Amino acid sequence: MTDTPADSQRDVLRVRIEAAERRNAEKTLADQARAAADAAIDFTRANPLTVIGGAVAFGLVIGLLTRPGRRVAGRAIHSAGDAISGAASSASSGVKSITARGGSRLGQLIGEAAVAYAMTVIDDVLEAARESKERAEDLGEAAGTQAKKLSASASDAAGSAADNTRTLARKTRDAALGVVRDIRRQTKG
């Protein structure tokens, strides 16, 4: 029987897999940790902005999941909304004052329409920010609730394990005392 190309490729692949398994078996956990750390350092050197951006994004998400982080985000959104509203109202009054000084009625209408459109866009952006803040709060509350449930389950499991351990210890002690009594009876008798 002759070897087909698929059989020879399978044999070559099998040899390569076995060699890789031997290499992995020879590596210690410390070697693997060093290799992972070196790979992380190389990636960080090659992509510093990606790593920094990822760390910032991760920090923001974690911050928004905490109650103080949600409060800070709410205050920031509120302050940004107030600042933008103030800028829009001064822009509106600026357009009115410019058109009042000698602009045409058409120019005044166009300016007011542009300011109204900008205000609508700003309101939409602020509403989206408020909704995302509320969603982050909901997510944080849900995570907190789930963590409490897990904590209660873990506490129950630990209590059950402790009870089972005590019961087993009592049974073992009783069995050992029974064996000791039997041995004493047999040695006295």
C-alpha angles and dihedrals in degrees: 000000000000127000113250120217089253091055092050091047090049090051092049090049091048090052091050092049092050091049091050091049090052091050091049092048090053093052116090124219089255091056091050091048091050091050091050091048091049091050090050092049091049091050091048092051092048095045110025096155092050091052093046092047091049092049092049092048091048090049092050092050092049090046092052091051091062123077095237090049092053090049092051091047090050092051091047092051091047092048092047090050092051092048093048092046090051092049091048094049092049089048089052093049089046092054090049093049092048093049092044090057094063112310123131124259089246091054090050092051092048091049093048091047091051092050091046091050091048090049090051092051091047091049090050091051092048092048091051089050091050091049092049089049090052091048090050089051091050090048091049092049091048090049090049092049091049091048090052091050091049091048091051091048091049091048091050091048091049091049091049091048090050091050091048090048092051091048091049091047090051092049091047091049092048091048091049091049089050091052091048091050091049091050091049091049092049094047093047095044 
